[in-house]
Amino acid sequence: MSVKHARDVEKQIVKAGDKTTIQVLISSQEGPNFALRRFVMEPGGGMPNHTNTVEHEQYVLAGHATIGIGTETFDVYVGDVAFIPEGVPHWYQNTGEENFEFLCIIPNKPDVIEILEKEC
């Protein structure tokens, strides 16, 4: 078991994203079943349409954004949760004037990410 503060976890730039960082708050080396990540997208930032081979459970901490999951589009705000099944295309666009921040929990399984053509 470990306890740490998020400010002590290194932020990394998401190479496929635009104005987006990730912090791995609980890694696969720390948690046996799940990893906990925090994403921050600056205003105008986002992530392109892509798929993953693992599911995502997400909780919005700050700001708001438009996200696409499969063929549906959603406006998400603080307190909203999203479930993205494995293999389903999804994308993010910060449509607000402040940072869009969310927690993302994924299972500790191999994850292959495939960038798709942008559909938003």
Phi, psi and omega per residue, in radians:
M1 nan 2.477 3.104
S2 -2.484 2.674 3.068
V3 -2.279 2.360 3.106
K4 -2.663 2.927 3.092
H5 -1.762 2.482 -3.118
A6 -1.003 -0.548 -3.130
R7 -1.140 -0.314 -3.133
D8 -1.591 -0.014 -3.137
V9 -1.720 2.217 -3.094
E10 -1.051 2.373 3.020
K11 -1.563 2.429 3.080
Q12 -2.165 2.533 3.093
I13 -1.302 2.343 3.068
V14 -1.445 1.928 -3.023
K15 -1.071 -0.658 -3.128
A16 -1.377 -0.271 -3.086
G17 -1.569 3.104 3.083
D18 -2.165 2.082 -3.138
K19 0.970 0.755 -3.054
T20 -2.275 2.376 3.058
T21 -2.150 2.792 3.094
I22 -2.307 2.506 2.943
Q23 -2.157 2.260 3.044
V24 -1.597 1.715 -3.040
L25 -1.305 -0.714 3.017
I26 -2.275 2.013 -3.071
S27 -1.540 3.015 3.093
S28 -1.160 -0.336 3.069
Q29 -1.370 -0.366 -3.121
E30 -1.684 -0.728 -3.130
G31 -1.883 2.251 -3.059
P32 -1.243 -0.419 -3.026
N33 -2.043 -0.533 -3.043
F34 -2.426 2.660 2.993
A35 -1.930 2.539 3.122
L36 -2.041 2.158 -3.098
R37 -2.186 2.636 3.066
R38 -2.101 2.182 3.094
F39 -1.882 2.486 3.041
V40 -2.278 2.164 3.097
M41 -2.023 2.117 3.105
E42 -1.202 2.830 3.095
P43 -0.905 2.304 -3.107
G44 1.485 -0.170 -3.113
G45 -1.458 3.047 3.121
G46 3.026 -2.977 3.113
M47 -2.249 2.445 -3.133
P48 -1.264 2.909 3.081
N49 -1.065 2.231 -3.093
H50 -2.720 2.936 3.030
T51 -2.151 2.746 3.033
N52 -2.281 2.711 3.102
T53 -1.617 0.180 3.020
V54 -2.249 2.657 3.078
E55 -1.254 2.842 3.090
H56 -2.269 2.369 2.926
E57 -2.014 2.218 -3.016
Q58 -2.273 2.578 3.119
Y59 -2.332 2.159 -3.090
V60 -1.407 2.178 -3.125
L61 -1.675 -0.598 -3.035
A62 -2.751 2.668 3.054
G63 1.285 -2.887 3.031
H64 -2.610 2.779 -3.072
A65 -2.681 2.903 2.949
T66 -1.835 2.282 3.098
I67 -2.206 2.573 3.045
G68 -1.933 2.311 3.068
I69 -2.276 1.965 -3.047
G70 1.107 -2.206 -3.130
T71 -1.703 0.070 -3.104
E72 -1.824 2.628 3.091
T73 -2.107 2.417 -3.092
F74 -2.318 2.489 2.923
D75 -1.671 2.146 -3.098
V76 -2.044 2.555 -3.059
Y77 -2.351 3.026 3.125
V78 -0.872 2.281 3.120
G79 1.613 -0.228 3.107
D80 -1.305 2.642 3.058
V81 -2.128 2.641 3.126
A82 -2.403 2.479 3.017
F83 -2.043 2.231 3.117
I84 -2.085 1.912 3.136
P85 -1.147 2.712 3.108
E86 -1.052 2.461 3.078
G87 1.442 -0.115 -3.100
V88 -1.535 2.218 3.102
P89 -1.049 2.472 3.111
H90 -2.707 2.707 -3.125
W91 -2.619 2.889 -3.105
Y92 -2.400 2.510 3.017
Q93 -2.499 2.052 3.084
N94 -1.242 1.984 -3.104
T95 -1.823 0.116 -3.118
G96 -1.751 -3.074 3.141
E97 -1.782 0.054 3.093
E98 -2.250 3.012 3.119
N99 -1.063 2.470 2.990
F100 -1.759 2.111 -3.073
E101 -2.207 2.414 3.075
F102 -2.618 2.680 2.999
L103 -1.590 2.522 3.135
C104 -2.359 2.127 3.112
I105 -1.866 2.290 3.099
I106 -2.314 2.631 3.070
P107 -1.237 2.659 3.111
N108 -1.425 1.339 3.083
K109 -2.299 2.814 3.055
P110 -1.013 2.369 -3.113
D111 -2.173 2.083 3.058
V112 -1.833 2.181 -3.138
I113 -1.826 2.287 3.085
E114 -2.164 2.110 3.095
I115 -1.393 2.274 -3.137
L116 -1.906 3.010 3.033
E117 -1.125 2.454 -3.124
K118 -1.184 2.276 -3.121
E119 -1.978 0.113 -3.099
C120 -1.767 nan nan
